[in-house]
Amino acid sequence: MNQNKWSAWRNMIFSHKGSLSWRGAGSEGDTAETEIGAGSEADYFRQLAENLTDLVVTTDTDLNLTYVSPSAERVLGYSAPALRRFYQGRRRCGGDLLERVTAFFGREMQRVRSRRGGGRLSVSVAEFDIVHRRGQPLCLEINTSALQDRSGRVLGLLCICRDITARKRAADELALASKVFQNSLTGIYITGRRGEILQVNRAFSRITGFSPEEALGRAPQLIDLDHYAEDVLHTIAENLERRDYWEGELRCRHRDGHSFPAWVALTVLRETAGRETSAQETSGDKKGDIINTISTFTDITEKKSSQVKIQRLAYFDPLSGLPNRSLFNDRLARALSRAQRTGTRVALMFLDLDRFKAVNDSLGHALGDALLCQVAQRLRDCVRSEDTVARMGGDEFTVILGELADRQQAVTAAAHIAEKIRRLLSEPFHIRGREVFTSTSIGIAFYPSDGAEPRTLLQNADTAMYYAKSAGKNNFQFYTKAMNAKAMERMELENALHRAVRQTQFELHYQPILDSRSGAMVGVEALVRWQHPERGLVLPDAFINIAEESGTIKVLGAWVLRRACQQLVTWERHHQRVGRLAVNISARQFVEGHILQTLRDVVDRTGVDPTHLELELTESALMQDHRYSVEVLEAIKSLGVRVAIDDFGSGYSSLNYLKKFPIDAIKIDQAFVKGLPSQEDKRIIQAIIALAHSLGLKVVAEGVETSLQLECVRALGCEEVQGFLLGKPVPAQQFAAQAVL
Ligand SMILES: Nc1nc2c(ncn2[C@@H]2O[C@H](COP(=O)(O)O[C@H]3[C@@H](O)[C@H](n4cnc5c(=O)[nH]c(N)nc54)O[C@@H]3COP(=O)(O)O)[C@@H](O)[C@H]2O)c(=O)[nH]1
């Protein structure tokens, strides 16, 4: 209700004894109250009151309701008489709402009374929260003024109550929207028809550095970098046209000039039939003109850098920085599909470092890690930037060479790179003031001839690498189909070996060790044989390696030790003197096989005299972890068991370690004895003997096959000899018979 209309009402209506009366605004001096309905003017005002959408209530000075307009039904859900009854009845007994209403009326009455005689009585406007009869909350705006007679005497109150619930809600929503807009952490700016910035929020200023004053009226290029690629602009325009919405990453500009990546969402508001609509509301082809564009954006610099970090962790090996297995798989799959499209070839190399475990164990993991990093760098140096070098884990690496024109070029390129890698990795590495040596065995497979699928190709490159290892390491091998047949054979052998251990398909043969001068037997070496159900007798060279790699050696080795000791005890019980018993202990058995525990068990169970026992260990077994080796060797020695280093000269031959290990003897590798009487081998044997004697160790020459060789080693000062010339390894019974023990 506007103020004029309100004044007219105020002047015209007052209440008397429950009926609505009026006083003509212009009838100066007319004191007669006219009942509405009494005359045409009264009719007019009655109709006016009754057709009002607002609720009109009047009271007398005692705050009794004197009039309630029929609109009470619409506004509050109660009919006017019901409301009056309710008011009067509850007034007597009280009640929360009634108390609030009467208190309100009381205050208003006080207010109007206090102004009595004080000129024009002002209208008070108050808001009142009540509940509609049906239960929904309502907010009433109550305009209250005094009903006065001509003399200004207050007759009561006139209240015009308007339901402002919807308006209030809209205002609240607007206020909330404004708060949300201002307090949003997302930068927001709204542009108008001509693209000018109309409004910005606080986050806009925080993120871009531009104050509202600097931004308003300007074009969005203020913060958007205007040199987007054509296709980006095209995509944005197309999306806004088609969907009224676009979101994506753009680069934005800060006030200080630096640019930052932002995630931007654009929504357009269009004009339709006189009102604006959002994207969601518009439908079909009838799209109105864009009247506003709402742009929201967040600075995603940090998010992007963590994405980069996460991606690095997920796809790159943290140690070497090379692509890891996941990224390798992805790159290989891409390389193969590209090759398929273009009809080109791909070479895949599988590399495994030789002796890395020994380096890692003997020189420590930190140094091992540093070595891997340097290996990675050398590998990178060997290939083009478009080729992939990946670390698959441990000391395994792969190289993908793509887009090789034909088989010939593929083979040439792969051989060239493989040789380069082989050469470079066998050169010394300088790590923390040390020279560290390693080398690599490389297997190579080609797409499509050796595998059309990534998995097959990788498996075949791995098989070829395995061949490179067994071909003596530090070389490369191209995959051939025959390799797979051998790999299958090996797998079958591995399974058969497991079975053989369970079913004890093994036996021991014994070979004598003689004093080189007197020819007397000073010892016997136990050598394992596999009585294969189909193949017959299998020699250890065909299965010891597999037993080592599969771990079967731990059980097999313990069996050999126990069986050999039982045999020695049997011989000794029969007064058949064989001297000491030498048993081979493999590297894995020594490092992982609880050798000390096994040894104690065997001594206890068989009753063998430990001083008659000698363990033969290779240098490489001892070098895997020299500190551990020294500890275990000392414990073995404390049991009274002797220790010999087997195949001496074929491995490290380090004087330094030889000095540290508590050993009794060394066995010169057969290869040198075989070479006799060549001067070179003589000199080597001479040096080994001198070295051993200087450390107080006995020397055994093994593999003596000829009298000349025997003569040579004896002349060179070798104390003991062993070889086919002096006796081949034979089963226990035969050994006893031959040796006439
Ligand atoms: N961990 C274990 N390793 C074992 C065990 N038994 C044997 N082995 C190792 O297997 C390798 C091959 O052994 P084998 O086929 O028994 O060969 C031994 C001898 O037969 C052979 N030898 C001896 N004299 C001669 C000779 O004059 N000529 C010639 N060509 N060969 C000869 O040498 C092997 C003995 O070698 P070594 O142990 O170094 O003294 C071999 O490395 C065995 O160590 C086992 O139980 N566990």
The ligand as an SDF file (V2000), in Angstrom:
LIG
                    3D

 47 52  0  0  0  0  0  0  0  0999 V2000
   76.4320  -76.7000   -4.5740 N   0  0  0  0  0  0  0  0  0  0  0  0
   76.8440  -77.8710   -5.0070 C   0  0  0  0  0  0  0  0  0  0  0  0
   77.5920  -77.9370   -6.1050 N   0  0  0  0  0  0  0  0  0  0  0  0
   78.0050  -79.1470   -6.5200 C   0  0  0  0  0  0  0  0  0  0  0  0
   77.6750  -80.3030   -5.8410 C   0  0  0  0  0  0  0  0  0  0  0  0
   78.2100  -81.3290   -6.5090 N   0  0  0  0  0  0  0  0  0  0  0  0
   78.8450  -80.8110   -7.5430 C   0  0  0  0  0  0  0  0  0  0  0  0
   78.7340  -79.5020   -7.5580 N   0  0  0  0  0  0  0  0  0  0  0  0
   79.2960  -78.5610   -8.4910 C   0  0  0  0  0  0  0  0  0  0  0  0
   78.8690  -78.8140   -9.7710 O   0  0  0  0  0  0  0  0  0  0  0  0
   79.8980  -78.5330  -10.6650 C   0  0  0  0  0  0  0  0  0  0  0  0
   80.1290  -79.7220  -11.5530 C   0  0  0  0  0  0  0  0  0  0  0  0
   80.4110  -80.8310  -10.7510 O   0  0  0  0  0  0  0  0  0  0  0  0
   80.7370  -82.2160  -11.3600 P   0  0  0  0  0  0  0  0  0  0  0  0
   80.0570  -82.4270  -12.6270 O   0  0  0  0  0  0  0  0  0  0  0  0
   80.5450  -83.1790  -10.2540 O   0  0  0  0  0  0  0  0  0  0  0  0
   82.2320  -82.0340  -11.6620 O   0  0  0  0  0  0  0  0  0  0  0  0
   83.1870  -82.2140  -10.6480 C   0  0  0  0  0  0  0  0  0  0  0  0
   84.1880  -83.1900  -11.1080 C   0  0  0  0  0  0  0  0  0  0  0  0
   83.5890  -84.2570  -11.7460 O   0  0  0  0  0  0  0  0  0  0  0  0
   84.9920  -82.3720  -12.0550 C   0  0  0  0  0  0  0  0  0  0  0  0
   86.3300  -82.8850  -12.2190 N   0  0  0  0  0  0  0  0  0  0  0  0
   87.1780  -83.3750  -11.2980 C   0  0  0  0  0  0  0  0  0  0  0  0
   88.3310  -83.7330  -11.8840 N   0  0  0  0  0  0  0  0  0  0  0  0
   88.2350  -83.4620  -13.1960 C   0  0  0  0  0  0  0  0  0  0  0  0
   89.0900  -83.5700  -14.3090 C   0  0  0  0  0  0  0  0  0  0  0  0
   90.1870  -84.0430  -14.2010 O   0  0  0  0  0  0  0  0  0  0  0  0
   88.6090  -83.1570  -15.5140 N   0  0  0  0  0  0  0  0  0  0  0  0
   87.3340  -82.6440  -15.6370 C   0  0  0  0  0  0  0  0  0  0  0  0
   86.9720  -82.2620  -16.8560 N   0  0  0  0  0  0  0  0  0  0  0  0
   86.5440  -82.5180  -14.6010 N   0  0  0  0  0  0  0  0  0  0  0  0
   86.9470  -82.8980  -13.4100 C   0  0  0  0  0  0  0  0  0  0  0  0
   85.1170  -81.1530  -11.4170 O   0  0  0  0  0  0  0  0  0  0  0  0
   83.9820  -80.9220  -10.5890 C   0  0  0  0  0  0  0  0  0  0  0  0
   84.4360  -80.6760   -9.2040 C   0  0  0  0  0  0  0  0  0  0  0  0
   84.5290  -79.3470   -9.1040 O   0  0  0  0  0  0  0  0  0  0  0  0
   84.8000  -78.6100   -7.7360 P   0  0  0  0  0  0  0  0  0  0  0  0
   83.5610  -78.6720   -6.9130 O   0  0  0  0  0  0  0  0  0  0  0  0
   85.0900  -77.2350   -8.1540 O   0  0  0  0  0  0  0  0  0  0  0  0
   85.9240  -79.3060   -7.0880 O   0  0  0  0  0  0  0  0  0  0  0  0
   81.1120  -78.1620   -9.8600 C   0  0  0  0  0  0  0  0  0  0  0  0
   81.2840  -76.7930   -9.8580 O   0  0  0  0  0  0  0  0  0  0  0  0
   80.7880  -78.6530   -8.5210 C   0  0  0  0  0  0  0  0  0  0  0  0
   81.3310  -77.8140   -7.5300 O   0  0  0  0  0  0  0  0  0  0  0  0
   76.8920  -80.2000   -4.6620 C   0  0  0  0  0  0  0  0  0  0  0  0
   76.5730  -81.1630   -4.0030 O   0  0  0  0  0  0  0  0  0  0  0  0
   76.5060  -78.9600   -4.2720 N   0  0  0  0  0  0  0  0  0  0  0  0
  1  2  1  0
  2  3  2  0
  2 47  1  0
  3  4  1  0
  4  5  2  0
  4  8  1  0
  5  6  1  0
  5 45  1  0
  6  7  2  0
  7  8  1  0
  8  9  1  0
  9 10  1  0
  9 43  1  0
 10 11  1  0
 11 12  1  0
 11 41  1  0
 12 13  1  0
 13 14  1  0
 14 15  2  0
 14 16  1  0
 14 17  1  0
 17 18  1  0
 18 19  1  0
 18 34  1  0
 19 20  1  0
 19 21  1  0
 21 22  1  0
 21 33  1  0
 22 23  1  0
 22 32  1  0
 23 24  2  0
 24 25  1  0
 25 26  1  0
 25 32  2  0
 26 27  2  0
 26 28  1  0
 28 29  1  0
 29 30  1  0
 29 31  2  0
 31 32  1  0
 33 34  1  0
 34 35  1  0
 35 36  1  0
 36 37  1  0
 37 38  2  0
 37 39  1  0
 37 40  1  0
 41 42  1  0
 41 43  1  0
 43 44  1  0
 45 46  2  0
 45 47  1  0
M  END
$$$$
